[in-house]
Amino acid sequence: MSASTSVRLAQRMAATGTLEPVRQGRPPGGGKLAPHADFLIGWVEKQGDITMPELTAKLNAKRGVTVHPASLSRFLLARGYSVKKRCWRPRPVALTLLRTAGLGAATV
């Protein structure tokens, strides 16, 4: 073990009383979309075939939040929504809840 590692471990022990590693990665929380979750999910439930670019534009126009469509997709996937392609609809993309995404299941 190097001298600098020993010093850092001694400093950590003095400051925290433990040698447990600290948490890595992003801090817990929902990011900048968390405060707008109710609005986003409401819009998706009201219009299940809304596209990510349309949802992005609506969020920017109504709430003043600029995000990438991929961020919205990850946000909705984390909350149980998936994108289902339905060929028999005029607009082929619909957002559905994962737990209801079966044959003949209702879309959200």
C-alpha positions as CSV (number, residue, x, y, z in Angstrom):
1,M,0.0,0.0,0.0
2,S,1.4,3.4,-0.9
3,A,2.0,6.1,1.7
4,S,-0.6,8.4,0.1
5,T,-3.3,5.7,0.4
6,S,-2.4,5.2,4.1
7,V,-2.7,8.9,4.7
8,R,-6.1,9.0,3.0
9,L,-7.4,6.0,5.0
10,A,-6.2,7.6,8.2
11,Q,-7.9,10.8,7.3
12,R,-11.2,9.0,6.4
13,M,-11.0,7.1,9.7
14,A,-10.5,10.3,11.7
15,A,-13.3,12.2,9.8
16,T,-16.0,9.4,9.6
17,G,-14.9,6.8,12.1
18,T,-15.1,4.1,9.5
19,L,-13.1,2.8,6.5
20,E,-16.2,1.9,4.5
21,P,-15.9,3.1,0.9
22,V,-18.0,6.2,0.0
23,R,-20.9,5.9,-2.4
24,Q,-19.9,6.4,-6.0
25,G,-21.9,7.7,-8.9
26,R,-24.7,10.3,-9.1
27,P,-26.4,11.2,-5.9
28,P,-29.9,9.7,-5.4
29,G,-32.7,11.7,-6.7
30,G,-34.7,12.0,-9.9
31,G,-32.7,14.6,-11.8
32,K,-34.3,17.6,-13.5
33,L,-37.3,15.6,-14.7
34,A,-38.4,14.5,-11.2
35,P,-40.3,17.7,-10.4
36,H,-42.2,17.3,-13.7
37,A,-43.0,13.6,-13.4
38,D,-46.8,14.1,-12.7
39,F,-47.2,16.3,-15.7
40,L,-45.2,13.9,-18.0
41,I,-47.1,10.8,-16.9
42,G,-50.4,12.7,-17.2
43,W,-49.6,13.7,-20.8
44,V,-48.5,10.2,-21.7
45,E,-51.7,8.7,-20.2
46,K,-53.9,11.2,-21.9
47,Q,-52.2,10.7,-25.3
48,G,-50.5,7.3,-25.4
49,D,-49.2,7.7,-29.0
50,I,-47.2,10.9,-28.3
51,T,-43.7,10.7,-29.6
52,M,-40.6,11.6,-27.6
53,P,-39.9,14.8,-29.7
54,E,-43.5,15.9,-29.3
55,L,-43.3,15.3,-25.5
56,T,-40.0,17.2,-25.4
57,A,-41.5,20.2,-27.2
58,K,-44.6,20.1,-25.0
59,L,-42.4,20.0,-21.8
60,N,-40.3,22.9,-23.1
61,A,-43.4,25.0,-24.1
62,K,-45.5,24.4,-21.0
63,R,-42.8,23.9,-18.3
64,G,-39.7,25.7,-19.7
65,V,-37.6,22.5,-19.4
66,T,-35.2,21.6,-22.2
67,V,-34.3,17.9,-22.4
68,H,-33.3,15.4,-25.0
69,P,-35.9,12.9,-26.2
70,A,-33.7,10.0,-25.2
71,S,-33.7,11.4,-21.6
72,L,-37.5,11.4,-21.6
73,S,-37.4,7.8,-22.9
74,R,-35.1,6.6,-20.1
75,F,-37.3,8.5,-17.6
76,L,-40.5,6.8,-18.8
77,L,-38.8,3.4,-19.1
78,A,-37.7,3.7,-15.4
79,R,-41.3,4.3,-14.5
80,G,-42.6,1.2,-16.2
81,Y,-43.5,2.5,-19.7
82,S,-42.3,1.0,-22.9
83,V,-42.6,1.9,-26.6
84,K,-44.8,-0.5,-28.5
85,K,-45.0,-0.3,-32.3
86,R,-48.5,-1.0,-33.6
87,C,-48.8,-1.3,-37.4
88,W,-52.6,-1.1,-37.5
89,R,-52.7,2.4,-36.0
90,P,-52.3,5.7,-38.0
91,R,-49.5,6.7,-35.7
92,P,-47.4,3.5,-35.2
93,V,-45.8,4.3,-31.9
94,A,-47.6,4.0,-28.6
95,L,-46.4,4.2,-25.0
96,T,-47.7,1.4,-22.8
97,L,-47.1,0.3,-19.3
98,L,-44.9,-2.8,-19.2
99,R,-47.3,-4.7,-16.9
100,T,-50.1,-4.2,-19.5
101,A,-48.0,-4.7,-22.6
102,G,-49.6,-8.0,-23.7
103,L,-51.7,-9.2,-26.6
104,G,-55.0,-7.2,-26.6
105,A,-54.0,-5.1,-23.5
106,A,-55.1,-1.6,-23.3
107,T,-52.5,1.1,-24.0
108,V,-51.9,4.0,-21.7
